[in-house]
Amino acid sequence: MVSYRLRALEPGDLDALLRWENDPAHWVVGQRTSPYSRDSLKRYIAAASADFWEVGQIRFVLCTDASDEPLGLVDVFQAKRLHRRAEVGVLIDSAQRGKGLAVVALGLVQDWAVRHAMLSQLYAEIYSDHLAAQKVFAHAGFAQVGCWKKWVQTSEGPKDVTLWQWLSA
């Protein structure tokens, strides 16, 4: 049986990060409109070693216990120490999708959030038409708690955003 873990970004992740971040299909979800340069992502990786509570965010790489090969990313951001919450997002490499890795990644980050970051809740904003992402978050124990109508402007027109929340036990 394969075991998975989250690790910090490394310089060797640059090519995967460039591929993922510069895929226009991902821009609409991340609300980006242009590609990153190789140099800007090199600098991002170099700065990624800052403590979570210093910068209010962290990016993890999902990999197996047996290999450091990046399978995807988990972002924890918009952290609020006072309220013990942060937003979370997941990206799984297109070649790895359909294997349940996003649910695995969320489970690992939920464990990290409680054990190490002392967070009591995580939340996600998901487009109402992104049913695959909603299914992943539901399987990871998140509950849909609301919806913002026409919240985000996209090239496809305005999109509603559903709000998902996970509360630690």
VENFEN-V215370 format. One record per residue. RES is the residue in one small letter. PHI is phi in radians with two decimals (999 if undefined). BURIAL is b if it has 24 or more other ideal C-beta (glycine too) atoms within 12 Angstrom, else e. Layout:
# VENFEN-V215370
res | phi | burial
RES | PHI | BURIAL
RES | PHI | BURIAL
This chain:
# VENFEN-V215370
res | phi | burial
m | 999 | e
v | -1.46 | e
s | -1.92 | e
y | -2.10 | b
r | -2.62 | b
l | -1.85 | b
r | -2.38 | b
a | -1.28 | b
l | -1.10 | b
e | -2.21 | e
p | -0.96 | e
g | -1.18 | e
d | -1.51 | b
l | -0.99 | b
d | -1.12 | e
a | -1.12 | b
l | -1.09 | b
l | -1.05 | e
r | -1.09 | b
w | -1.24 | b
e | -1.21 | b
n | -1.75 | e
d | -1.51 | e
p | -0.97 | e
a | -1.14 | e
h | -1.54 | b
w | -1.09 | e
v | -1.11 | e
v | -1.29 | b
g | -1.48 | b
q | 1.05 | e
r | -1.86 | e
t | -2.18 | e
s | -2.64 | e
p | -1.32 | e
y | -1.58 | b
s | -1.47 | e
r | -1.00 | e
d | -1.11 | e
s | -1.14 | e
l | -1.29 | b
k | -1.06 | e
r | -1.13 | e
y | -1.07 | b
i | -1.09 | b
a | -1.09 | e
a | -1.51 | e
a | -1.24 | b
s | -1.48 | e
a | -1.10 | e
d | -1.13 | e
f | -0.87 | b
w | -1.37 | e
e | -1.25 | e
v | -1.97 | e
g | 1.30 | e
q | -2.80 | b
i | -2.70 | b
r | -2.10 | b
f | -1.83 | b
v | -1.83 | b
l | -1.53 | b
c | -2.60 | b
t | -1.51 | b
d | -1.11 | e
a | -1.55 | e
s | -2.58 | e
d | -1.55 | e
e | -1.00 | e
p | -1.25 | b
l | -1.79 | b
g | 3.07 | b
l | -2.25 | b
v | -2.26 | b
d | -1.82 | b
v | -2.11 | b
f | -2.62 | b
q | 0.96 | e
a | -1.20 | b
k | -2.15 | e
r | -1.04 | e
l | -1.02 | e
h | -1.68 | e
r | 0.96 | e
r | -2.45 | b
a | -2.75 | b
e | -1.51 | b
v | -2.36 | b
g | -2.46 | b
v | -2.29 | b
l | -2.32 | b
i | -1.94 | b
d | -0.91 | b
s | -1.00 | e
a | -1.28 | e
q | -1.86 | b
r | -1.22 | e
g | 1.49 | e
k | -1.92 | e
g | 1.43 | e
l | -1.21 | b
a | -1.14 | b
v | -1.16 | b
v | -1.04 | b
a | -1.07 | b
l | -1.11 | b
g | -1.05 | b
l | -1.15 | b
v | -1.27 | b
q | -1.10 | b
d | -1.09 | b
w | -1.05 | b
a | -1.01 | b
v | -1.37 | e
r | -1.25 | e
h | -2.00 | e
a | -1.63 | b
m | 1.06 | e
l | -1.46 | b
s | -1.86 | e
q | -2.74 | b
l | -2.20 | b
y | -2.47 | b
a | -2.48 | b
e | -1.92 | b
i | -2.25 | b
y | -0.97 | b
s | -1.13 | e
d | -1.66 | e
h | -1.66 | b
l | -1.15 | e
a | -1.08 | e
a | -1.15 | b
q | -1.08 | b
k | -1.12 | e
v | -1.04 | b
f | -1.15 | b
a | -1.08 | e
h | -1.12 | e
a | -1.53 | b
g | 1.63 | e
f | -1.43 | b
a | -2.07 | e
q | -1.29 | e
v | -2.10 | e
g | 3.05 | e
c | -2.65 | e
w | -1.74 | e
k | -1.40 | e
k | 0.81 | e
w | -1.36 | e
v | -2.18 | b
q | -1.52 | e
t | -2.29 | e
s | -1.12 | e
e | -1.56 | e
g | 1.87 | e
p | -1.18 | e
k | -2.16 | b
d | -1.37 | e
v | -2.12 | b
t | -1.58 | b
l | -1.85 | b
w | -2.15 | b
q | -2.35 | b
w | -2.15 | b
l | -1.94 | e
s | -1.19 | e
a | -1.09 | e
